[in-house]
């Protein structure tokens, strides 16, 4: 008989701050996301802590009273890890590790850890390792806690600093090596992309966990890994797709997230080349998520960073089967109507007004709802790009309704 596998989740607490730029409501959203990230990484969140501060304390991020409160809770509840929602400076991380005497992580470190777990190919592993080394370099001194017991004196002068310096040199050499390795793989991938000929390229982009891989599977009839966790897809998958008789290339890319670490954008630049070189973007949105409009802004910001925000884009609002809106009772005269109360129909008119009727779609990839409309929109958009490139192929690919299924 097979033994049942027992998964031991690390007991963790989350910490965030309310500032002038970040309200309590916004912090709750970020901590909800951080909890999902923690679960994805293999942690169980026992409690959340928050504090109102004008700005983070430069030494310890939080005030002394809040740190004492967290310290007491850690000791009483055998907590092994404390995760902060914002990126900690090397000195903050070092000071907090001393005071709290447990593992201290920030959002960046957590995302890097998930990426390290998820990286399957040698290319993804190289990119993640590069990001980890760049993150680690300024934080090395905080990791040499065993040297603090050396108080100097006869025979005990000096070895600590040289050991740290040796480590720094090793990490710098490793960064240089990984950068060279990535350059080599980039050249190979550029050759692969150039060998794909003149086919129209379509890229799926969007926030993490919005259903890009599910949509990829449905439209390309392939088996791309799908899981209800953040960053299930790290490696770009490219598939040849044929709608009616029109072929094109569809690529599934890594999902984006708010407060995405800069090291990751840097090291994953080449993965994002699939987005840069695409002719058409399908921006997939999880409409059932309460903050989906903020997710759209985050994705648009990253697209702007990689200079891909001017490409033809179709907004694909996915998971309409899971969408629920708040309802105001007829006799309720106090509650003000907000976007949280919008029905799907109201969202449709809003977004079709914002981006144009041709550029917005509302579907469910799992239930294949409105899928025929999705196929038609994508076919027409790809056809338009194709016949602009090859005008003499206009008769090969007629309008969607007149085209025959291959």
Residue pairs with C-beta under 8 A, 6 or more apart in sequence:
7 42
9 42
9 43
9 44
10 42
10 43
10 44
10 80
10 81
11 43
11 44
11 46
11 77
11 78
11 79
11 80
11 81
12 38
12 43
12 44
12 45
12 46
12 79
12 80
12 81
12 82
12 83
13 45
13 46
13 47
13 48
13 49
13 70
13 73
13 74
13 79
13 81
13 82
13 83
14 31
14 34
14 35
14 38
14 45
14 47
14 48
14 49
14 83
14 84
14 85
15 48
15 49
15 50
15 61
15 62
15 70
15 82
15 83
15 84
15 85
16 27
16 30
16 31
16 34
16 48
16 49
16 50
16 84
16 85
16 86
17 27
17 50
17 51
17 52
17 53
17 56
17 61
17 62
17 85
17 86
18 24
18 27
18 50
18 51
18 52
18 53
19 52
19 53
19 54
19 55
19 56
20 54
22 30
24 50
27 50
27 85
29 290
29 291
29 294
30 85
30 258
30 259
31 48
31 50
31 85
33 257
33 258
34 83
34 85
34 107
34 110
35 45
35 48
36 209
36 229
36 230
37 107
37 110
37 111
37 114
37 230
38 44
38 45
38 83
38 110
39 45
39 229
40 114
40 229
40 230
40 231
41 110
41 113
41 114
41 117
42 117
43 81
43 83
46 77
46 79
47 73
47 77
49 66
49 69
49 70
49 73
51 62
51 63
51 66
53 62
53 63
56 62
56 86
56 92
57 63
57 92
58 89
58 91
58 92
59 91
59 92
59 95
60 67
60 92
60 95
60 96
60 99
61 84
61 86
61 88
61 92
61 96
62 70
67 96
67 99
67 100
70 82
70 100
71 99
71 100
73 79
74 82
74 100
74 101
74 102
79 102
80 102
80 103
81 102
81 103
81 104
81 105
82 96
82 100
82 102
82 103
82 104
82 105
83 105
83 106
83 107
83 110
84 104
84 105
84 106
84 107
85 106
85 107
86 106
86 107
86 259
87 106
87 107
87 108
87 259
87 261
88 96
88 104
88 106
90 138
90 139
90 141
90 142
91 142
93 104
93 106
93 139
93 142
94 139
94 141
94 142
96 104
97 103
97 104
97 142
97 145
98 145
105 113
107 259
107 261
108 135
108 261
108 263
109 135
111 231
111 257
111 260
111 261
111 264
112 128
112 131
112 132
112 135
112 261
112 263
112 264
114 230
114 231
115 124
115 128
115 131
115 231
115 234
115 264
116 125
116 128
116 129
116 132
118 124
118 231
118 232
118 234
119 125
119 127
119 128
119 234
119 235
120 234
120 235
121 235
122 185
123 182
123 185
123 189
123 235
123 271
124 234
124 235
124 271
126 178
126 181
126 182
126 185
127 182
127 267
127 268
127 270
127 271
128 234
128 267
129 174
129 178
130 175
130 178
130 179
130 182
130 263
130 267
131 261
131 263
131 264
131 266
131 267
131 268
132 263
133 171
133 174
133 175
133 178
134 175
134 263
134 266
134 267
135 261
135 263
136 171
137 168
137 171
137 172
137 175
140 164
140 167
140 168
140 171
141 164
144 160
144 163
144 164
147 159
147 160
147 163
147 164
150 156
150 159
150 160
182 267
182 270
185 270
186 270
186 273
189 270
189 273
190 273
193 273
193 277
196 238
196 249
198 389
198 390
199 240
199 247
199 248
199 249
200 248
200 249
200 279
200 280
200 382
200 385
200 386
200 389
201 248
201 249
201 251
201 274
201 277
201 278
201 279
201 280
202 241
202 248
202 249
202 250
202 251
202 278
202 279
202 280
202 281
202 282
202 378
202 382
203 250
203 251
203 253
203 274
203 275
203 278
203 280
203 281
203 282
204 212
204 215
204 216
204 250
204 251
204 252
204 253
204 282
204 284
205 212
205 253
205 256
205 275
205 281
205 282
205 283
205 284
205 299
205 303
206 212
206 255
206 256
206 283
206 284
206 285
206 286
206 295
206 299
207 255
207 256
207 257
207 285
207 286
207 295
207 298
207 299
208 230
208 231
208 254
208 255
208 256
208 257
209 228
209 229
209 230
209 232
209 255
209 286
210 255
210 284
210 285
210 286
210 289
210 295
210 318
210 319
211 284
211 286
211 318
211 319
211 365
211 366
212 233
212 252
212 253
212 255
212 284
213 224
213 225
213 226
213 232
213 233
213 237
213 252
214 226
214 318
214 365
214 366
215 282
215 284
215 316
215 318
215 365
216 222
216 224
216 237
216 239
216 250
216 252
217 223
217 224
217 226
218 365
218 368
218 371
219 241
219 243
219 250
219 374
219 375
219 378
220 239
220 240
220 241
220 250
222 237
222 239
224 233
224 237
224 252
225 232
225 233
226 232
230 255
230 257
231 254
231 255
231 257
233 252
233 253
233 254
233 255
234 254
234 271
235 271
236 251
236 252
236 253
236 254
236 271
236 274
237 251
237 252
238 249
238 250
238 251
238 274
239 249
239 250
239 251
240 247
240 248
240 249
240 250
241 247
241 248
241 249
241 250
242 248
242 406
243 375
243 378
243 379
243 382
244 379
244 397
244 400
244 403
244 404
244 405
244 406
245 396
245 397
245 403
245 404
245 405
245 406
246 379
246 382
246 383
246 386
246 397
246 403
248 382
248 386
251 274
251 278
253 271
253 272
253 274
253 275
254 268
254 271
254 272
256 298
256 299
256 302
257 298
258 294
258 295
258 298
260 298
260 302
265 272
265 302
265 305
265 306
269 306
272 306
272 308
275 281
275 303
275 306
275 308
276 306
276 307
276 308
278 308
278 311
279 311
279 312
279 385
280 311
280 312
280 313
280 314
280 381
280 382
280 385
281 303
281 308
281 311
281 312
281 313
281 314
282 313
282 314
282 316
282 378
283 296
283 299
283 313
283 314
283 315
283 316
284 316
284 318
285 292
285 295
285 296
285 315
285 316
285 317
285 318
286 292
286 295
286 318
286 319
287 317
287 318
287 319
287 320
287 323
287 344
287 347
287 362
288 319
288 320
288 322
288 323
288 324
289 295
289 319
290 340
292 317
293 339
296 315
300 309
303 309
312 381
312 385
313 355
313 359
314 359
314 360
314 361
314 377
314 378
314 381
315 351
315 355
315 359
315 360
315 361
316 361
316 363
316 374
317 347
317 351
317 360
317 361
317 362
317 363
318 363
318 364
318 365
319 364
319 365
319 366
320 344
320 362
320 363
320 364
320 369
320 370
321 364
321 366
321 367
321 369
322 364
323 344
325 340
325 341
325 342
325 343
325 344
326 340
326 341
327 341
328 335
328 337
328 341
342 350
344 362
347 362
348 360
348 362
351 360
352 360
354 360
358 377
361 370
361 373
361 374
361 377
362 370
363 369
363 370
363 371
363 373
363 374
364 370
375 400
376 400
379 400
379 403
380 399
380 400
383 397
383 400
386 393
386 397
387 393
387 394
387 397
397 403
